[in-house]
Amino acid sequence: IPLVNQWQHFIRGTYVTGVEPGNASMLGRAWNRKHGYLQHIQPGEVREFHLEIGVLDGAEEIAEFESKV
């Protein structure tokens, strides 16, 4: 997955965080074209991606994960 878009909405009573994998940034076509993210998928073309999301609990788990990447 080329990009993951993350956004937040912090209005009282509607606290939301979005983590959205995608093939382009939410910054628009011009930005994506300039930075090489604008892609075209041909009719019938298939692209597959694998995404795994997890939670790290505490500094120790974060440090352990960081040592692996």
C-alpha positions as CSV (number, residue, x, y, z in Angstrom):
1,I,0.0,0.0,0.0
2,P,1.7,3.2,-1.1
3,L,0.2,5.5,1.5
4,V,-1.8,5.5,4.7
5,N,-3.9,8.6,5.3
6,Q,-4.6,9.5,9.0
7,W,-7.1,12.1,10.0
8,Q,-8.7,13.3,13.3
9,H,-11.9,15.1,14.2
10,F,-12.0,16.5,17.7
11,I,-15.3,18.2,18.1
12,R,-16.8,17.7,21.6
13,G,-18.9,14.5,21.5
14,T,-17.6,13.4,18.1
15,Y,-14.0,12.3,18.6
16,V,-12.9,10.3,15.6
17,T,-9.6,9.1,14.2
18,G,-9.4,7.6,10.7
19,V,-6.6,5.4,9.4
20,E,-7.2,4.8,5.8
21,P,-4.9,2.8,3.5
22,G,-4.9,4.1,0.0
23,N,-3.1,4.5,-3.3
24,A,-3.0,8.3,-3.0
25,S,-2.7,11.1,-0.5
26,M,-5.8,13.2,0.5
27,L,-3.8,16.3,-0.6
28,G,-5.2,16.2,-4.1
29,R,-4.3,15.1,-7.6
30,A,-1.7,17.8,-8.2
31,W,0.3,16.9,-5.0
32,N,0.1,13.2,-5.8
33,R,1.2,13.8,-9.4
34,K,4.1,16.0,-8.2
35,H,5.3,13.3,-5.7
36,G,4.9,10.3,-8.0
37,Y,1.8,8.8,-6.3
38,L,-0.8,9.4,-9.0
39,Q,-1.5,6.0,-10.4
40,H,-3.7,4.7,-13.2
41,I,-5.2,1.2,-13.0
42,Q,-6.1,-0.3,-16.4
43,P,-9.5,-1.8,-17.0
44,G,-9.5,-5.4,-15.7
45,E,-6.2,-4.8,-13.8
46,V,-6.1,-6.2,-10.3
47,R,-3.8,-5.1,-7.5
48,E,-3.6,-6.8,-4.2
49,F,-2.2,-5.5,-0.9
50,H,-1.8,-6.9,2.6
51,L,-2.3,-4.7,5.6
52,E,-1.9,-5.7,9.2
53,I,-2.9,-3.3,12.0
54,G,-1.9,-4.0,15.6
55,V,-1.6,-2.2,19.0
56,L,1.6,-1.8,20.9
57,D,1.0,-1.5,24.7
58,G,3.7,0.6,26.4
59,A,7.2,1.8,25.7
60,E,8.7,-1.7,25.9
61,E,6.5,-3.1,23.2
62,I,7.2,-0.1,21.0
63,A,11.0,-0.4,21.5
64,E,10.8,-4.1,20.6
65,F,8.8,-3.4,17.5
66,E,11.2,-0.6,16.4
67,S,14.2,-2.9,16.8
68,K,12.6,-5.2,14.2
69,V,11.9,-2.6,11.5
